[in-house]
Amino acid sequence: MDTEDITLSTLLKDGPVVLTFFRGSWCPYCRGELSDIQDRIDDFTQLGATVLAISPELNEKSAELGDELKLDYYIGHDENNELARSLGLTFKLDATTIKKYRQYKINVPDSNGTKKWELPIPATYVIDQDMTVRFVFDDENYSKRANYKKVLKVIKEIQAED
């Protein structure tokens, strides 16, 4: 998978954008969600929507994940969780969780190229071409993810308005 710099404003020129935040390639819930999106990618494309999934992981890890899961949409790097933090989506892991992650050989700071044990809350937004946020899903429970049938319904509603 190639890496390139893209901006939300560039993606919005072609239609609505589905922006989803995921924790990392090591997260089984994230991998499942990204695969669910891939299963619906033709529906998104037919409706003129672009999907952008971002995490704080380094580009190389995101590219590897995209290749491994055969994802046909953009995977991005939210350096130092800057965008997630600006949206109030970040949290610091507590000592007990850090200990568990270490037991599972998950090193969040190394994966993210930082010194912080910080992750984004999984969240999904549908953003209209005029930058209006038309759908928001965020839940501190990392096992819960957006319902992509609802996301597609919102995109259909946007297209019907045009």
Secondary structure, DSSP 8 states (H G I E B T S, - for coil): -------HHHHHTTS-EEEEE---TT-HHHHHHHHHHHHTHHHHHHTT-EEEEEESS-HHHHHHHHHHHT--SEEEE-GGGHHHHHTT-EEE--HHHHHHHHHTT--HHHHHTSS--EEE--EEEEE-TTS-EEEEEE-SSTT----HHHHHHHHHHHHHH-
